[in-house]
């Protein structure tokens, strides 16, 4: 893809919901740090497993109000896999909240939010075509988080025909969310039943790495979620994303180095000519090897060097 001269509004930075199970004090500390960065929008809530209980619904709401008072746009994210009536009731309560925008990560959440005219279509809804974007916009979505497996060329095509008023947000940093399952793979790893998992996720703040028999990093286990082993980085693609008219760049939380990561993307937006230097300095803050294959239309786990 050959970027054209920049004429679009500069994208803002977003922080996606924390996908991992962190102690309450670490969560509070993380958002206190993020509040002091140039991030514009913050997504809050448990999106992976309803058994995680370090923060309850009221705790997330209290945190949302604190961040909103600090000048951040706050979105409450719904759970991705609904497994029980308790999950349904929690979703209904979330969807009924008039105070904050909601990110729908499941079609049942979309059904509850339809007509609200201000919700975010999350990355797990698999919206890959102009027709589905038109349909979702008609239901009231005002922002679309692009599925992370879409190549840059397809994103460009969809942005060129997207409905008026529908913003686009792209995951530029973080492990790729690959799948959700009713089975908890972290519990399975420790020979524990899901119903008595002993909350072992909390021992792995960046997920549990899984390697092939040859020792090659392959996947990351995060409870019922499977993630990539590598961390997607589209830092070198920031100018192209800007040119395409992407409205926001999403950074997925990791346990360490978030200030440096956020600063790197803010720096890339402010001065694209410095990206190579910024990328070199940022390498120490990646918790795993990098990947960007999906953007280039290749297997997601690959790293494709930028063309000279």
Backbone as CSV, one residue per row, in Angstrom:
resi,resn,N_x,N_y,N_z,CA_x,CA_y,CA_z,C_x,C_y,C_z
1,UNK,0.837,-1.186,0.000,0.000,0.000,0.000,0.875,1.238,0.000
2,UNK,0.622,2.165,-0.917,1.413,3.386,-1.008,0.673,4.528,-0.333
3,UNK,1.169,4.976,0.862,0.468,6.039,1.546,0.487,7.348,0.767
4,UNK,-0.620,8.071,0.833,-0.714,9.389,0.219,-0.325,10.438,1.248
5,UNK,-0.097,11.661,0.855,0.262,12.684,1.834,-0.814,12.820,2.907
6,UNK,-0.378,13.035,4.137,-1.301,13.090,5.259,-2.255,14.270,5.125
7,UNK,-3.558,13.975,5.145,-4.564,15.032,5.119,-5.660,14.756,6.131
8,UNK,-5.631,13.565,6.746,-6.649,13.169,7.696,-6.335,13.723,9.083
9,UNK,-7.362,13.769,9.930,-7.151,14.160,11.322,-6.233,13.141,11.991
10,UNK,-5.386,13.623,12.868,-4.451,12.726,13.560,-5.246,11.775,14.456
11,UNK,-4.988,10.466,14.384,-5.707,9.525,15.247,-5.405,9.791,16.727
12,UNK,-6.361,9.449,17.563,-6.142,9.492,19.002,-5.647,8.131,19.471
13,UNK,-5.230,8.058,20.723,-4.773,6.800,21.306,-5.821,6.259,22.271
14,UNK,-6.038,4.955,22.198,-6.964,4.276,23.101,-6.229,3.169,23.849
15,UNK,-6.678,2.891,25.052,-6.191,1.739,25.810,-7.334,0.735,25.900
16,UNK,-7.120,-0.459,25.346,-8.140,-1.493,25.401,-8.311,-2.033,26.811
17,UNK,-9.339,-2.842,27.038,-9.537,-3.435,28.365,-8.390,-4.375,28.728
18,UNK,-8.087,-4.477,29.987,-7.036,-5.396,30.446,-7.509,-6.831,30.198
19,UNK,-6.796,-7.599,29.373,-7.252,-8.959,29.106,-6.852,-9.961,30.184
20,UNK,-5.911,-9.578,31.050,-5.355,-10.519,32.025,-5.993,-10.322,33.393
21,UNK,-5.687,-11.246,34.289,-6.216,-11.174,35.648,-5.129,-10.619,36.551
22,UNK,-5.257,-9.356,36.918,-4.273,-8.690,37.754,-4.857,-8.427,39.134
23,UNK,-4.014,-8.411,40.176,-4.497,-8.016,41.502,-5.093,-6.611,41.459
24,UNK,-6.041,-6.391,42.326,-6.743,-5.101,42.361,-5.764,-3.919,42.443
25,UNK,-4.765,-4.030,43.323,-3.827,-2.915,43.496,-3.077,-2.627,42.201
26,UNK,-2.756,-3.678,41.441,-2.053,-3.478,40.166,-2.954,-2.798,39.138
27,UNK,-4.237,-3.154,39.143,-5.179,-2.521,38.217,-5.305,-1.031,38.528
28,UNK,-5.477,-0.714,39.799,-5.625,0.685,40.210,-4.363,1.468,39.861
29,UNK,-3.213,0.857,40.113,-1.944,1.525,39.813,-1.782,1.735,38.304
30,UNK,-2.190,0.742,37.536,-2.090,0.840,36.082,-2.884,2.024,35.553
31,UNK,-4.129,2.175,36.005,-4.954,3.256,35.480,-4.533,4.623,36.019
32,UNK,-3.938,4.651,37.196,-3.383,5.921,37.682,-2.242,6.364,36.770
33,UNK,-1.452,5.401,36.299,-0.360,5.704,35.365,-0.902,6.165,34.020
34,UNK,-1.884,5.427,33.507,-2.452,5.744,32.192,-3.129,7.118,32.195
35,UNK,-3.723,7.477,33.331,-4.422,8.766,33.411,-3.489,9.944,33.169
36,UNK,-2.195,9.747,33.401,-1.227,10.833,33.229,-0.575,10.826,31.847
37,UNK,-1.061,9.991,30.932,-0.500,9.888,29.583,-1.424,10.579,28.580
38,UNK,-0.973,10.736,27.317,-1.820,11.384,26.305,-2.910,10.500,25.710
39,UNK,-3.235,9.396,26.339,-4.320,8.535,25.872,-5.646,9.288,25.988
40,UNK,-6.472,9.200,24.952,-7.760,9.904,24.954,-8.896,9.048,25.492
41,UNK,-8.881,7.743,25.159,-10.014,6.877,25.497,-9.520,5.623,26.204
42,UNK,-10.237,5.215,27.239,-9.864,4.042,28.025,-11.061,3.102,28.117
43,UNK,-10.830,1.845,27.785,-11.857,0.809,27.884,-11.660,0.044,29.192
44,UNK,-12.742,-0.146,29.921,-12.675,-0.785,31.239,-13.599,-1.998,31.300
45,UNK,-13.218,-2.962,32.125,-14.114,-4.082,32.401,-13.469,-5.424,32.139
46,UNK,-14.089,-6.464,32.670,-13.620,-7.833,32.475,-14.245,-8.396,31.207
47,UNK,-13.413,-8.693,30.231,-13.914,-9.184,28.951,-13.676,-10.672,28.746
48,UNK,-12.911,-11.315,29.623,-12.509,-12.695,29.386,-13.280,-13.692,30.244
49,UNK,-13.246,-13.545,31.569,-13.801,-14.583,32.447,-14.547,-13.973,33.619
50,UNK,-15.795,-14.347,33.787,-16.630,-13.788,34.858,-16.212,-14.284,36.246
51,UNK,-15.370,-15.302,36.307,-14.896,-15.782,37.611,-13.862,-14.840,38.218
52,UNK,-13.291,-14.002,37.403,-12.307,-13.049,37.918,-13.030,-11.967,38.718
53,UNK,-12.623,-11.778,39.946,-13.437,-10.934,40.831,-12.622,-9.940,41.652
54,UNK,-11.400,-9.635,41.241,-10.631,-8.628,41.972,-11.357,-7.281,41.951
55,UNK,-12.026,-6.974,40.839,-12.875,-5.794,40.753,-14.281,-6.232,40.372
56,UNK,-15.267,-5.736,41.096,-16.664,-6.003,40.789,-17.217,-4.885,39.905
57,UNK,-18.460,-5.046,39.499,-19.077,-4.060,38.598,-19.020,-2.649,39.184
58,UNK,-19.321,-2.528,40.464,-19.311,-1.198,41.076,-17.901,-0.620,41.158
59,UNK,-16.904,-1.496,41.291,-15.520,-1.016,41.298,-15.133,-0.449,39.932
60,UNK,-15.551,-1.134,38.866,-15.263,-0.637,37.520,-15.953,0.706,37.294
61,UNK,-17.183,0.832,37.792,-17.893,2.097,37.626,-17.197,3.229,38.379
62,UNK,-16.755,2.935,39.596,-16.054,3.960,40.372,-14.773,4.379,39.661
63,UNK,-14.055,3.415,39.116,-12.833,3.712,38.376,-13.143,4.519,37.114
64,UNK,-14.242,4.164,36.441,-14.647,4.902,35.241,-14.921,6.367,35.571
65,UNK,-15.577,6.611,36.676,-15.888,7.990,37.061,-14.620,8.769,37.390
66,UNK,-13.659,8.106,38.037,-12.397,8.772,38.353,-11.652,9.157,37.076
67,UNK,-11.614,8.250,36.122,-10.900,8.524,34.870,-11.619,9.591,34.044
68,UNK,-12.946,9.558,34.059,-13.710,10.589,33.355,-13.442,11.964,33.975
69,UNK,-13.348,11.999,35.303,-13.056,13.265,35.985,-11.653,13.766,35.650
70,UNK,-10.769,12.830,35.271,-9.404,13.204,34.877,-9.323,13.615,33.417
71,UNK,-10.472,13.642,32.730,-10.513,14.114,31.349,-10.455,13.040,30.286
72,UNK,-10.566,11.763,30.682,-10.520,10.682,29.703,-11.928,10.290,29.253
73,UNK,-12.034,9.897,27.983,-13.266,9.269,27.510,-13.251,7.823,27.992
74,UNK,-14.329,7.380,28.595,-14.364,6.046,29.187,-15.432,5.204,28.502
75,UNK,-15.068,3.966,28.174,-15.988,3.003,27.586,-15.982,1.755,28.460
76,UNK,-17.146,1.216,28.746,-17.248,-0.029,29.506,-17.382,-1.185,28.527
77,UNK,-16.482,-2.161,28.623,-16.445,-3.280,27.672,-17.216,-4.479,28.208
78,UNK,-17.956,-5.127,27.331,-18.726,-6.300,27.730,-17.880,-7.559,27.640
79,UNK,-18.319,-8.594,28.356,-17.668,-9.899,28.288,-17.837,-10.485,26.889
80,UNK,-16.844,-11.235,26.435,-16.858,-11.743,25.068,-17.619,-13.050,24.928
81,UNK,-17.516,-13.930,25.915,-18.186,-15.225,25.854,-19.178,-15.317,27.006
82,UNK,-20.468,-15.344,26.680,-21.531,-15.416,27.684,-21.842,-16.884,27.938
83,UNK,-21.661,-17.353,29.188,-21.748,-18.781,29.480,-22.848,-19.159,30.475
84,UNK,-23.443,-18.212,31.161,-24.406,-18.548,32.207,-25.456,-17.459,32.336
85,UNK,-26.502,-17.750,33.079,-27.521,-16.737,33.336,-26.952,-15.576,34.147
86,UNK,-25.989,-15.866,35.002,-25.339,-14.783,35.749,-24.626,-13.834,34.793
87,UNK,-24.002,-14.399,33.757,-23.359,-13.566,32.745,-24.389,-12.724,32.000
88,UNK,-25.545,-13.315,31.714,-26.612,-12.591,31.014,-27.095,-11.420,31.862
89,UNK,-27.302,-11.677,33.146,-27.777,-10.603,34.034,-26.737,-9.485,34.143
90,UNK,-25.468,-9.871,34.226,-24.410,-8.854,34.291,-24.372,-8.025,33.007
91,UNK,-24.583,-8.689,31.882,-24.602,-7.985,30.599,-25.793,-7.039,30.515
92,UNK,-26.934,-7.482,30.960,-28.130,-6.630,30.956,-27.915,-5.395,31.815
93,UNK,-27.270,-5.580,32.968,-26.986,-4.446,33.842,-26.017,-3.472,33.177
94,UNK,-24.993,-4.022,32.522,-24.027,-3.175,31.833,-24.683,-2.395,30.702
95,UNK,-25.477,-3.096,29.888,-26.124,-2.452,28.741,-27.117,-1.381,29.173
96,UNK,-27.660,-1.522,30.381,-28.625,-0.547,30.874,-27.990,0.672,31.507
97,UNK,-26.659,0.710,31.562,-25.974,1.838,32.184,-25.998,3.043,31.247
98,UNK,-26.635,4.140,31.645,-26.729,5.307,30.752,-25.540,6.255,30.865
99,UNK,-24.636,5.974,31.796,-23.580,6.928,32.125,-22.408,6.892,31.156
100,UNK,-22.107,5.696,30.626,-20.927,5.545,29.786,-21.273,4.790,28.505
101,UNK,-20.464,5.033,27.471,-20.562,4.265,26.241,-20.178,2.821,26.522
102,UNK,-20.786,1.884,25.804,-20.516,0.462,25.987,-19.851,-0.102,24.738
103,UNK,-18.847,-0.954,24.933,-18.256,-1.716,23.843,-18.891,-3.099,23.833
104,UNK,-19.554,-3.445,22.733,-20.204,-4.750,22.597,-19.207,-5.743,22.007
105,UNK,-18.929,-6.814,22.750,-18.002,-7.837,22.276,-18.696,-9.154,21.977
106,UNK,-20.017,-9.142,21.975,-20.818,-10.344,21.751,-22.134,-9.873,21.135
107,UNK,-22.730,-10.697,20.269,-23.948,-10.261,19.587,-25.122,-10.085,20.539
108,UNK,-25.111,-10.772,21.675,-26.181,-10.538,22.647,-26.076,-9.129,23.215
109,UNK,-24.851,-8.624,23.345,-24.682,-7.235,23.787,-25.187,-6.278,22.719
110,UNK,-24.924,-6.573,21.461,-25.436,-5.741,20.370,-26.958,-5.690,20.416
111,UNK,-27.593,-6.845,20.650,-29.060,-6.889,20.700,-29.599,-5.996,21.819
112,UNK,-28.906,-5.977,22.942,-29.352,-5.150,24.067,-29.085,-3.666,23.830
113,UNK,-28.076,-3.359,23.028,-27.690,-1.967,22.800,-28.309,-1.363,21.547
114,UNK,-28.899,-2.191,20.699,-29.465,-1.713,19.435,-30.439,-0.572,19.680
115,UNK,-30.258,0.505,18.939,-31.113,1.672,19.092,-30.574,2.694,20.060
116,UNK,-29.508,2.359,20.754,-28.948,3.307,21.718,-28.196,4.444,21.026
117,UNK,-27.772,4.244,19.790,-27.108,5.237,18.938,-25.754,5.709,19.455
118,UNK,-25.136,4.935,20.317,-23.794,5.329,20.755,-23.100,4.161,21.430
119,UNK,-22.820,3.112,20.684,-22.032,2.027,21.254,-20.876,1.705,20.330
120,UNK,-19.899,0.983,20.868,-18.711,0.592,20.111,-18.863,-0.864,19.692
121,UNK,-18.671,-1.140,18.430,-18.669,-2.515,17.932,-17.274,-3.082,18.148
122,UNK,-17.143,-3.992,19.104,-15.838,-4.481,19.523,-15.155,-5.379,18.511
123,UNK,-13.878,-5.708,18.768,-13.077,-6.457,17.797,-13.495,-7.912,17.640
124,UNK,-14.289,-8.427,18.585,-14.657,-9.846,18.551,-15.966,-10.103,17.803
125,UNK,-16.552,-9.062,17.201,-17.805,-9.240,16.463,-17.577,-9.701,15.031
126,UNK,-16.329,-9.713,14.584,-15.987,-10.215,13.243,-16.720,-9.463,12.133
127,UNK,-16.611,-8.151,12.159,-17.229,-7.310,11.133,-16.214,-7.075,10.020
128,UNK,-16.359,-7.823,8.922,-15.347,-7.846,7.878,-15.814,-7.301,6.529
129,UNK,-17.057,-6.826,6.422,-17.559,-6.456,5.101,-18.336,-5.145,5.166
130,UNK,-18.492,-4.465,4.022,-19.273,-3.223,3.997,-20.707,-3.422,4.469
131,UNK,-21.318,-4.544,4.109,-22.709,-4.788,4.504,-22.855,-4.899,6.015
132,UNK,-21.925,-5.618,6.666,-22.043,-5.752,8.121,-21.769,-4.436,8.830
133,UNK,-20.864,-3.620,8.272,-20.622,-2.309,8.865,-21.853,-1.414,8.717
134,UNK,-22.501,-1.475,7.570,-23.721,-0.700,7.348,-24.809,-1.126,8.318
135,UNK,-24.931,-2.434,8.488,-25.943,-2.970,9.410,-25.655,-2.548,10.844
136,UNK,-24.376,-2.664,11.273,-24.027,-2.321,12.646,-24.209,-0.831,12.895
137,UNK,-23.859,-0.013,11.917,-24.072,1.422,12.051,-25.561,1.744,12.186
138,UNK,-26.374,1.032,11.433,-27.816,1.242,11.513,-28.392,0.885,12.867
139,UNK,-27.726,-0.033,13.582,-28.181,-0.411,14.923,-27.776,0.618,15.975
140,UNK,-26.835,1.497,15.617,-26.428,2.536,16.547,-24.951,2.597,16.862
141,UNK,-24.147,1.730,16.257,-22.705,1.775,16.516,-22.100,3.048,15.944
142,UNK,-21.263,3.699,16.732,-20.582,4.903,16.262,-19.073,4.705,16.147
143,UNK,-18.594,3.536,16.568,-17.173,3.208,16.427,-17.041,1.717,16.179
144,UNK,-16.112,1.375,15.296,-15.849,-0.018,14.919,-14.396,-0.317,15.240
145,UNK,-14.181,-1.327,16.110,-12.823,-1.779,16.383,-12.512,-2.885,15.376
146,UNK,-11.565,-2.628,14.497,-11.270,-3.508,13.366,-10.783,-4.867,13.856
147,UNK,-11.334,-5.978,13.365,-10.799,-7.295,13.725,-9.308,-7.352,13.407
148,UNK,-8.485,-7.830,14.324,-7.029,-7.734,14.136,-6.458,-8.612,13.041
149,UNK,-7.282,-9.509,12.462,-6.761,-10.362,11.390,-6.938,-9.741,10.008
150,UNK,-7.502,-8.542,9.911,-7.717,-7.929,8.599,-6.417,-7.344,8.043
151,UNK,-6.093,-7.629,6.791,-4.913,-7.009,6.156,-5.130,-5.506,5.961
152,UNK,-4.032,-4.787,5.878,-4.128,-3.348,5.677,-4.892,-2.980,4.430
153,UNK,-4.707,-3.744,3.332,-5.402,-3.436,2.084,-6.907,-3.567,2.239
154,UNK,-7.360,-4.563,3.004,-8.797,-4.728,3.210,-9.346,-3.648,4.127
155,UNK,-8.555,-3.263,5.122,-8.975,-2.159,5.997,-9.162,-0.894,5.169
156,UNK,-8.227,-0.642,4.262,-8.327,0.540,3.403,-9.607,0.511,2.587
157,UNK,-9.940,-0.645,2.032,-11.152,-0.776,1.225,-12.399,-0.525,2.055
158,UNK,-12.426,-1.071,3.271,-13.601,-0.888,4.132,-13.734,0.561,4.599
159,UNK,-12.616,1.196,4.883,-12.675,2.591,5.319,-13.152,3.505,4.202
160,UNK,-12.854,3.142,2.978,-13.262,3.972,1.844,-14.771,3.957,1.635
161,UNK,-15.453,2.935,2.153,-16.901,2.808,1.938,-17.690,2.749,3.242
162,UNK,-17.037,3.021,4.365,-17.739,2.885,5.648,-18.872,3.895,5.759
163,UNK,-19.882,3.570,6.558,-21.006,4.499,6.738,-20.553,5.820,7.360
164,UNK,-21.217,6.877,7.004,-20.914,8.188,7.585,-21.121,8.132,9.096
165,UNK,-20.183,8.708,9.830,-20.308,8.771,11.280,-19.757,7.570,12.014
166,UNK,-19.266,6.563,11.294,-18.707,5.373,11.945,-17.192,5.526,12.027
167,UNK,-16.675,5.680,13.242,-15.237,5.788,13.436,-14.597,4.404,13.405
168,UNK,-13.292,4.372,13.143,-12.550,3.112,13.084,-11.371,3.154,14.048
169,UNK,-11.189,2.062,14.761,-10.098,1.925,15.720,-9.335,0.638,15.401
170,UNK,-8.014,0.712,15.377,-7.178,-0.425,14.991,-6.233,-0.798,16.133
171,UNK,-6.150,-2.105,16.430,-5.194,-2.594,17.417,-3.782,-2.471,16.847
172,UNK,-2.966,-1.621,17.452,-1.606,-1.420,16.955,-0.553,-2.037,17.856
173,UNK,-0.927,-2.360,19.076,0.056,-2.927,19.999,-0.622,-3.904,20.954
174,UNK,-0.063,-5.095,21.046,-0.547,-6.069,22.023,-0.632,-7.456,21.427
175,UNK,-0.764,-8.436,22.285,-0.951,-9.800,21.798,-2.288,-9.897,21.073
176,UNK,-2.299,-10.678,19.999,-3.508,-10.811,19.194,-4.500,-11.740,19.879
177,UNK,-5.751,-11.321,20.023,-6.783,-12.214,20.557,-7.217,-13.192,19.467
178,UNK,-6.988,-14.469,19.675,-7.230,-15.450,18.621,-8.523,-16.223,18.800
179,UNK,-8.848,-16.631,20.035,-10.026,-17.483,20.232,-10.455,-17.464,21.690
180,UNK,-11.725,-17.786,21.893,-12.286,-17.997,23.230,-12.919,-19.380,23.262
181,UNK,-12.876,-20.025,24.419,-13.408,-21.373,24.545,-14.115,-21.522,25.890
182,UNK,-15.092,-22.424,25.949,-15.733,-22.717,27.229,-14.755,-23.400,28.180
183,UNK,-13.703,-23.996,27.646,-12.687,-24.642,28.484,-11.637,-23.633,28.911
184,UNK,-11.208,-23.721,30.167,-10.136,-22.856,30.668,-8.813,-23.587,30.482
185,UNK,-7.993,-23.099,29.574,-6.738,-23.773,29.272,-5.692,-23.539,30.357
186,UNK,-5.779,-22.420,31.077,-4.850,-22.204,32.181,-5.119,-23.222,33.284
187,UNK,-6.386,-23.417,33.631,-6.730,-24.430,34.635,-6.283,-25.807,34.173
188,UNK,-6.512,-26.108,32.899,-6.117,-27.400,32.357,-4.614,-27.617,32.482
189,UNK,-3.850,-26.559,32.241,-2.391,-26.651,32.352,-1.967,-27.104,33.743
190,UNK,-2.697,-26.659,34.751,-2.373,-27.003,36.132,-3.185,-28.203,36.646
191,UNK,-3.827,-28.931,35.715,-4.638,-30.114,36.068,-5.727,-29.782,37.079
192,UNK,-6.370,-28.635,36.864,-7.461,-28.190,37.720,-8.740,-28.106,36.909
193,UNK,-9.895,-28.393,37.512,-11.156,-28.174,36.804,-11.448,-26.682,36.714
194,UNK,-12.171,-26.303,35.708,-12.486,-24.889,35.512,-13.216,-24.315,36.720
195,UNK,-14.098,-25.106,37.321,-14.901,-24.622,38.451,-14.071,-24.462,39.722
196,UNK,-12.863,-25.035,39.747,-11.959,-24.887,40.888,-10.566,-24.549,40.371
197,UNK,-10.504,-23.480,39.595,-9.256,-23.108,38.907,-8.228,-22.495,39.835
198,UNK,-8.668,-22.148,41.067,-7.806,-21.493,42.051,-7.240,-20.164,41.535
199,UNK,-7.898,-19.644,40.488,-7.550,-18.331,39.933,-6.063,-18.248,39.588
200,UNK,-5.557,-19.326,38.972,-4.134,-19.386,38.659,-3.723,-18.350,37.617
201,UNK,-4.691,-17.785,36.874,-4.381,-16.724,35.907,-3.635,-15.567,36.553
202,UNK,-3.943,-15.317,37.816,-3.391,-14.135,38.476,-1.879,-14.249,38.658
203,UNK,-1.358,-15.472,38.509,0.084,-15.696,38.631,0.834,-15.363,37.342
204,UNK,0.086,-15.050,36.278,0.698,-14.836,34.960,0.187,-13.519,34.387
205,UNK,0.797,-12.402,34.778,0.271,-11.078,34.403,0.310,-10.769,32.915
206,UNK,1.071,-11.525,32.124,1.049,-11.375,30.664,0.636,-12.686,30.002
207,UNK,-0.109,-13.513,30.720,-0.542,-14.784,30.172,0.519,-15.867,30.334
208,UNK,0.133,-17.093,30.045,1.002,-18.261,30.212,1.545,-18.668,28.843
209,UNK,2.845,-18.533,28.592,3.387,-18.828,27.256,3.343,-20.325,26.934
210,UNK,3.040,-20.620,25.707,2.985,-21.990,25.208,3.939,-22.106,24.029
211,UNK,4.823,-23.100,24.056,5.798,-23.297,22.997,5.565,-24.631,22.298
212,UNK,6.103,-24.774,21.108,6.070,-26.046,20.404,7.056,-27.004,21.070
213,UNK,7.045,-28.256,20.659,7.986,-29.235,21.218,9.431,-28.847,20.931
214,UNK,9.632,-28.066,19.891,10.979,-27.606,19.566,11.375,-26.364,20.355
215,UNK,10.454,-25.864,21.175,10.757,-24.707,22.003,10.446,-23.373,21.369
216,UNK,9.776,-23.368,20.221,9.422,-22.119,19.553,8.167,-21.519,20.180
217,UNK,8.184,-20.247,20.576,6.956,-19.621,21.104,5.813,-19.754,20.107
218,UNK,4.638,-20.149,20.602,3.533,-20.466,19.701,2.263,-19.706,20.062
219,UNK,1.789,-19.856,21.291,0.560,-19.204,21.746,0.754,-18.688,23.169
220,UNK,-0.230,-17.945,23.637,-0.288,-17.520,25.032,-1.642,-17.925,25.582
221,UNK,-1.638,-18.633,26.708,-2.882,-19.051,27.353,-3.287,-17.997,28.370
222,UNK,-4.534,-17.582,28.299,-5.060,-16.558,29.201,-6.446,-16.988,29.653
223,UNK,-6.504,-18.009,30.499,-7.793,-18.530,30.921,-8.508,-19.182,29.754
224,UNK,-9.714,-18.701,29.459,-10.480,-19.266,28.343,-10.098,-18.617,27.013
225,UNK,-9.192,-17.657,27.063,-8.757,-16.971,25.848,-7.406,-17.510,25.381
226,UNK,-7.276,-17.653,24.063,-5.990,-17.976,23.451,-5.502,-16.741,22.702
227,UNK,-4.264,-16.359,22.975,-3.657,-15.203,22.326,-2.426,-15.652,21.530
228,UNK,-1.930,-14.752,20.716,-0.675,-15.005,20.027,0.468,-14.988,21.030
229,UNK,1.549,-15.685,20.689,2.757,-15.595,21.515,3.447,-14.260,21.276
230,UNK,3.474,-13.836,20.018,4.131,-12.577,19.654,3.211,-11.387,19.921
231,UNK,3.819,-10.242,20.043,3.096,-8.994,20.269,2.977,-8.255,18.939
232,UNK,1.746,-7.964,18.541,1.581,-7.178,17.318,2.082,-5.759,17.543
233,UNK,2.872,-5.276,16.615,3.325,-3.886,16.639,3.166,-3.291,15.250
234,UNK,2.330,-2.259,15.166,2.155,-1.536,13.910,2.733,-0.124,14.008
235,UNK,3.766,0.016,14.829,4.384,1.332,15.008,4.862,1.898,13.681
236,UNK,5.474,1.061,12.856,5.999,1.559,11.572,4.884,1.854,10.572
237,UNK,3.674,1.413,10.876,2.537,1.651,9.975,1.689,2.843,10.405
238,UNK,2.122,3.557,11.428,1.329,4.695,11.915,1.038,5.712,10.809
239,UNK,2.004,6.085,9.958,1.667,7.025,8.878,0.593,6.480,7.940
240,UNK,0.683,5.187,7.588,-0.317,4.598,6.696,-1.692,4.592,7.352
241,UNK,-1.757,4.257,8.622,-3.032,4.254,9.346,-3.625,5.661,9.384
242,UNK,-2.774,6.638,9.603,-3.201,8.045,9.581,-3.790,8.404,8.220
243,UNK,-3.077,8.066,7.171,-3.522,8.407,5.822,-4.850,7.751,5.459
244,UNK,-5.074,6.555,5.974,-6.311,5.829,5.667,-7.538,6.434,6.348
245,UNK,-7.321,7.283,7.332,-8.445,7.874,8.047,-8.861,7.099,9.272
246,UNK,-7.959,6.249,9.798,-8.245,5.561,11.064,-8.351,6.609,12.162
247,UNK,-9.366,6.482,12.993,-9.635,7.502,14.008,-8.885,7.287,15.316
248,UNK,-8.569,6.026,15.622,-7.919,5.739,16.903,-7.009,4.535,16.773
249,UNK,-5.914,4.564,17.517,-4.963,3.468,17.600,-5.104,2.837,18.979
250,UNK,-5.405,1.543,18.989,-5.637,0.853,20.271,-4.367,0.155,20.739
251,UNK,-4.050,0.360,22.005,-2.937,-0.312,22.668,-3.524,-1.248,23.709
252,UNK,-3.174,-2.522,23.636,-3.670,-3.497,24.599,-2.728,-3.540,25.793
253,UNK,-3.253,-3.532,27.007,-2.392,-3.473,28.198,-1.432,-4.651,28.327
254,UNK,-0.247,-4.349,28.842,0.726,-5.358,29.238,1.225,-4.973,30.623
255,UNK,1.880,-5.910,31.296,2.182,-5.721,32.715,3.265,-4.681,32.976
256,UNK,4.169,-4.483,32.020,5.262,-3.538,32.229,5.456,-2.664,30.988
257,UNK,6.059,-1.511,31.195,6.483,-0.676,30.077,5.395,0.094,29.363
258,UNK,4.218,0.231,29.963,3.127,0.874,29.232,3.368,2.347,28.973
259,UNK,4.004,3.035,29.896,4.286,4.456,29.655,5.177,4.617,28.426
260,UNK,6.170,3.723,28.288,7.073,3.793,27.145,6.337,3.470,25.853
261,UNK,5.458,2.472,25.890,4.702,2.095,24.700,3.786,3.230,24.257
262,UNK,3.046,3.781,25.204,2.144,4.893,24.884,2.941,6.077,24.352
263,UNK,4.066,6.372,25.004,4.902,7.479,24.554,5.441,7.267,23.151
264,UNK,5.735,6.006,22.818,6.258,5.710,21.481,5.218,6.000,20.408
265,UNK,3.985,5.566,20.631,2.945,5.800,19.629,2.558,7.275,19.562
266,UNK,2.559,7.950,20.711,2.312,9.392,20.691,3.418,10.110,19.918
267,UNK,4.659,9.659,20.110,5.771,10.259,19.391,5.698,9.997,17.895
268,UNK,5.268,8.781,17.522,5.141,8.445,16.102,4.076,9.288,15.425
269,UNK,2.999,9.580,16.136,1.944,10.426,15.583,2.419,11.868,15.446
270,UNK,3.201,12.311,16.411,3.654,13.700,16.394,4.763,13.936,15.366
271,UNK,5.620,12.928,15.166,6.766,13.097,14.263,7.048,11.778,13.547
272,UNK,6.358,11.502,12.447,6.553,10.236,11.728,7.993,10.017,11.275
273,UNK,8.750,11.075,11.059,10.123,10.921,10.592,11.021,10.277,11.655
274,UNK,10.561,10.266,12.901,11.364,9.720,14.002,11.001,8.279,14.337
275,UNK,10.130,7.652,13.540,9.617,6.329,13.890,10.727,5.286,14.004
276,UNK,11.683,5.288,13.088,12.755,4.289,13.139,13.533,4.395,14.444
277,UNK,13.834,5.595,14.852,14.567,5.808,16.098,13.713,5.403,17.294
278,UNK,12.425,5.757,17.255,11.517,5.403,18.348,11.396,3.887,18.464
279,UNK,11.266,3.200,17.332,11.115,1.740,17.342,12.343,1.073,17.936
280,UNK,13.516,1.583,17.638,14.746,0.997,18.170,14.800,1.124,19.687
281,UNK,14.379,2.271,20.188,14.393,2.487,21.639,13.305,1.682,22.334
282,UNK,12.212,1.412,21.634,11.056,0.758,22.251,11.257,-0.743,22.437
283,UNK,12.184,-1.341,21.682,12.326,-2.785,21.681,12.442,-3.410,23.055
284,UNK,13.087,-2.730,23.983,13.292,-3.292,25.321,11.991,-3.445,26.102
285,UNK,10.913,-2.785,25.650,9.671,-2.825,26.403,8.676,-3.844,25.861
286,UNK,9.030,-4.588,24.833,8.140,-5.624,24.331,8.347,-6.890,25.150
287,UNK,7.278,-7.499,25.686,7.439,-8.698,26.517,7.634,-9.976,25.710
288,UNK,7.641,-9.903,24.394,7.741,-11.091,23.539,8.189,-10.643,22.151
289,UNK,8.521,-11.581,21.259,8.848,-11.214,19.880,7.700,-10.456,19.217
290,UNK,8.021,-9.731,18.154,7.020,-8.911,17.474,6.412,-9.642,16.284
291,UNK,5.204,-9.218,15.915,4.574,-9.713,14.696,3.775,-8.589,14.049
292,UNK,3.589,-8.699,12.748,2.742,-7.758,12.007,2.213,-8.408,10.730
293,UNK,2.237,-9.737,10.703,1.897,-10.459,9.488,0.515,-10.173,8.947
294,UNK,-0.479,-10.086,9.822,-1.847,-9.863,9.341,-1.941,-8.587,8.511
295,UNK,-1.293,-7.537,8.979,-1.348,-6.261,8.262,-0.869,-6.421,6.825
296,UNK,0.113,-7.280,6.624,0.710,-7.477,5.299,0.049,-8.623,4.528
297,UNK,-1.044,-9.158,5.043,-1.731,-10.241,4.347,-1.020,-11.578,4.465
298,UNK,-0.194,-11.737,5.483,0.536,-12.970,5.720,0.103,-13.565,7.057
299,UNK,0.590,-14.779,7.402,0.259,-15.339,8.714,0.566,-14.346,9.826
300,UNK,-0.362,-14.217,10.754,-0.250,-13.174,11.768,0.998,-13.248,12.607
301,UNK,1.552,-14.452,12.808,2.699,-14.608,13.695,4.000,-14.088,13.083
302,UNK,3.986,-13.765,11.804,5.229,-13.352,11.142,5.552,-11.879,11.389
303,UNK,6.821,-11.550,11.263,7.273,-10.157,11.263,7.764,-9.834,9.860
304,UNK,7.191,-8.807,9.277,7.549,-8.391,7.915,8.261,-7.045,8.021
305,UNK,9.504,-7.013,7.541,10.270,-5.754,7.595,9.656,-4.729,6.650
306,UNK,9.680,-3.471,7.077,9.156,-2.395,6.238,9.998,-2.274,4.980
307,UNK,9.330,-1.984,3.864,10.047,-1.820,2.599,10.970,-0.619,2.666
308,UNK,12.142,-0.743,2.090,13.108,0.360,2.109,12.622,1.508,1.247
